[in-house]
């Protein structure tokens, strides 16, 4: 095995395909790799949803977008194995043209392990324990930290087999001036300026991670009545109609950017907010990347990896079944029901006062 040095001209593939939050939390790995191997070529394999975040990462040389994953999963379910194998073979040929030396699988699933293997990289490194038979695709593995207290800590641990030890970093998020200008235009047209509004990230990937929908209006009214601060709702287009109804029933008349802004424009709205409130979801973590005070709402997932984040406070009421993750045992999600608008308001006010006093 080649001994790596700062002068090594190696070609490294980072594999983190999916969710916005997970891609954002993996982003410091590219920064640390660039610092360790300045002459390396760093490519990132990602699915379309999160590709804008990777393109905005200044430490990544090349972004490879894979759009076929949902189709391949469908072909396997339909037992169309010949079509699946043909398309996977063609994709492998494309990846192998890059001549990667190392593939780092930060995701640890069947599809990410398969992608690493298809790249042809002779060294394929992933985490133990693995899921979905991921280990069959790896040549090396390392243990994930059991109880990380910074959200990026566990991902950076994957660099250990390369001789790299690095402390936790904040996520890498550099928003282009064009995206920020469009976000500023959106705010200005609605009478808002930077740092005089609360950004609320409404959408999560699973219903058990969602806060009680009607309470978002209650929260917006609290910030307006007590602080004179308006609220900007941010989220995916699938909640656009629901959000319009929410706005209509709210005395504070919050502003909805749901379904009206791109991923990076939404991140810019987070960056310029006085405070961010959101569940366990990608745009909430954008607040960590840009040092915006953030109140994270947790229930079905474990928030301990936020314990040492300097600009984050967590609202969390663990139940006997917590964390249930993807297998909730109740239908009304008691843990999220337990979080009140008053609690979030009080937590948020305390946080931003503490942050302002420390600056």
SVG drawing of the C-alpha trace seen along z (x, -y; Angstrom):
<svg xmlns="http://www.w3.org/2000/svg" viewBox="-57 -47 62 58">
<polyline fill="none" stroke="black" stroke-width="0.4" points="0.0,0.0 1.4,-3.4 2.4,-5.6 0.5,-8.9 2.3,-12.2 1.3,-15.8 2.8,-15.6 0.7,-12.6 -1.2,-13.2 -4.0,-10.8 -7.5,-10.8 -10.1,-10.4 -13.9,-9.8 -16.1,-10.9 -19.4,-9.0 -22.3,-10.7 -25.3,-10.5 -28.4,-11.7 -30.0,-13.9 -29.1,-17.6 -28.2,-17.5 -26.0,-14.5 -24.2,-16.0 -23.7,-19.2 -22.3,-17.4 -19.9,-15.5 -18.6,-18.6 -15.7,-19.3 -14.1,-16.0 -13.3,-17.6 -11.7,-20.5 -9.5,-18.3 -8.5,-16.1 -7.4,-19.2 -5.4,-20.4 -3.7,-17.0 -3.2,-16.3 -3.0,-19.7 -2.2,-18.0 -5.0,-15.5 -8.0,-15.5 -11.2,-15.4 -14.4,-14.2 -17.8,-13.8 -20.5,-11.4 -23.9,-12.8 -27.6,-12.7 -29.3,-15.7 -31.1,-17.0 -27.9,-17.8 -25.6,-18.5 -25.8,-22.4 -24.2,-22.1 -21.3,-20.1 -20.8,-22.5 -20.6,-25.3 -17.8,-23.5 -14.5,-25.2 -12.4,-22.1 -14.1,-19.8 -12.6,-19.7 -15.3,-17.7 -19.0,-16.9 -20.3,-13.7 -24.1,-13.6 -25.8,-10.2 -29.4,-10.4 -30.0,-6.6 -30.4,-5.4 -34.2,-5.6 -34.5,-3.9 -32.1,-1.1 -34.0,-0.5 -37.2,-0.3 -35.6,2.2 -34.5,4.4 -38.0,4.4 -39.4,5.3 -36.8,8.1 -35.6,6.5 -32.1,7.8 -30.7,7.7 -31.6,4.0 -30.2,3.2 -26.9,5.0 -26.6,3.3 -27.1,-0.2 -24.9,0.4 -22.1,1.7 -22.4,-1.5 -22.2,-3.7 -19.2,-1.8 -17.4,-2.4 -18.0,-6.1 -16.7,-6.1 -13.6,-4.0 -12.5,-6.6 -11.6,-8.8 -9.0,-6.3 -9.7,-6.8 -7.2,-5.6 -9.4,-5.8 -13.2,-5.8 -14.5,-6.9 -18.0,-5.7 -19.5,-8.1 -23.0,-6.6 -22.6,-3.0 -25.6,-1.6 -25.8,0.9 -26.1,-1.8 -23.2,-3.8 -21.0,-0.8 -22.0,0.4 -21.0,-3.0 -17.6,-2.9 -17.0,0.6 -18.1,-0.4 -15.6,-3.2 -12.8,-0.7 -10.8,-2.4 -8.4,0.2 -8.9,-1.2 -12.5,-1.5 -13.0,-2.7 -16.2,-2.7 -17.6,-2.5 -18.2,0.4 -20.8,1.5 -22.3,1.5 -25.9,1.9 -27.5,3.6 -24.4,5.8 -22.3,2.7 -19.2,4.4 -18.9,6.7 -17.9,3.6 -15.1,2.4 -11.4,3.2 -10.9,1.3 -13.1,0.1 -13.0,-1.9 -15.3,-2.3 -17.7,-5.3 -17.4,-7.2 -20.1,-5.9 -21.2,-9.2 -19.9,-12.1 -20.7,-15.5 -20.1,-17.6 -22.1,-16.8 -19.2,-16.5 -17.0,-14.4 -18.2,-11.0 -17.7,-11.7 -14.1,-12.9 -13.3,-9.7 -13.5,-7.9 -10.2,-9.7 -8.3,-7.7 -7.1,-4.9 -5.5,-7.7 -3.4,-8.8 -5.6,-11.8 -6.7,-12.9 -8.8,-16.0 -11.0,-17.7 -14.6,-18.5 -15.2,-21.3 -18.3,-23.3 -19.9,-22.4 -18.7,-24.0 -21.3,-26.3 -20.2,-29.1 -23.1,-30.8 -22.4,-32.6 -23.1,-36.3 -25.7,-35.7 -27.7,-33.4 -27.4,-35.8 -28.5,-38.8 -31.6,-36.9 -32.4,-36.1 -31.9,-39.8 -34.2,-40.8 -36.9,-38.4 -36.6,-39.9 -36.5,-43.5 -39.6,-43.1 -41.4,-42.1 -40.1,-44.8 -37.4,-42.8 -33.7,-43.3 -30.9,-41.1 -31.0,-39.9 -34.4,-41.2 -36.4,-38.0 -36.7,-34.4 -36.2,-31.6 -38.3,-28.6 -37.4,-25.4 -40.7,-23.5 -39.8,-20.4 -38.2,-17.2 -37.8,-13.9 -40.1,-11.9 -43.3,-12.8 -42.0,-11.7 -39.4,-14.5 -42.0,-17.2 -43.1,-19.6 -46.9,-20.1 -47.9,-22.0 -50.4,-24.4 -47.9,-25.6 -45.7,-27.2 -48.3,-30.0 -48.4,-30.3 -44.6,-30.6 -44.6,-33.3 -47.2,-35.3 -45.1,-35.0 -42.0,-36.5 -44.1,-39.2 -46.0,-40.2 -43.1,-40.1 -40.1,-41.0 -41.6,-42.7 -39.8,-40.2 -41.4,-38.7 -41.0,-35.1 -39.9,-33.6 -41.0,-30.0 -38.6,-27.9 -39.2,-24.4 -39.8,-22.2 -42.4,-22.7 -44.5,-19.8 -45.6,-21.9 -46.3,-25.1 -50.2,-24.9 -50.1,-23.9 -47.9,-26.8 -50.2,-29.3 -53.0,-28.1 -50.7,-28.5 -49.9,-32.1 -53.5,-33.0 -54.4,-31.8 -51.5,-33.7 -51.9,-37.2 -48.2,-38.0 -48.6,-37.3 -45.3,-35.5 -43.6,-35.4 -43.5,-32.1 -40.5,-31.2 -41.7,-27.5 -41.3,-26.2 -40.2,-29.7 -36.5,-29.6 -33.7,-27.3 -31.7,-25.2 -28.9,-27.8 -31.2,-30.7 -33.0,-29.1 -29.6,-28.7 -28.9,-32.4 -32.2,-33.2 -30.9,-31.1 -27.6,-32.9 -29.1,-36.3 -31.7,-35.4 -31.4,-36.6 -32.5,-33.1 -33.2,-29.7 -35.8,-27.2 -36.2,-23.8 -36.3,-20.1 -33.7,-17.4 -33.4,-18.5 -30.8,-19.9 -31.7,-23.6 -31.6,-23.7 -28.0,-22.6 -27.2,-25.4 -27.4,-27.5 -24.5,-25.6 -22.4,-26.3 -22.9,-30.0 -23.0,-30.6 -26.7,-31.7 -28.1,-31.0 -30.2,-27.8 -32.9,-26.1 -33.2,-22.4 -36.4,-20.5 -35.8,-16.8 -37.9,-13.9 -37.5,-10.6 -33.7,-11.1 -30.8,-11.6 -29.6,-15.2 -26.5,-14.4 -24.2,-15.0 -25.2,-18.7 -24.0,-18.9 -20.9,-21.1 -22.2,-23.1 -21.6,-26.7 -24.6,-28.4 -27.2,-25.7 -29.8,-25.0 -32.0,-21.9 -35.6,-21.4 -36.0,-17.7 -38.3,-15.7 -37.1,-12.1 -39.7,-9.4 -39.2,-5.8 -39.2,-4.9 -36.7,-7.6 -35.0,-7.6 -37.2,-5.5 -35.6,-6.8 -37.4,-5.2 -39.6,-2.9 -42.0,-5.1 -44.1,-3.3 -46.8,-5.9 -49.1,-7.7 -49.1,-11.2 -45.4,-11.5 -45.6,-12.4 -42.0,-13.7 -42.7,-16.4 -46.1,-17.2 -44.3,-17.9 -42.4,-20.9 -44.4,-24.1 -44.2,-27.4 -43.5,-29.1 -40.5,-26.8 -39.1,-27.5 -39.5,-31.3 -37.9,-31.3 -35.0,-29.0 -34.5,-31.1 -34.4,-34.4 -32.0,-33.1 -29.7,-31.7 -29.5,-34.9 -28.9,-37.0 -26.1,-34.7 -24.6,-34.8 -24.8,-38.6 -23.1,-38.9 -20.2,-36.7 -19.5,-38.6"/>
</svg>
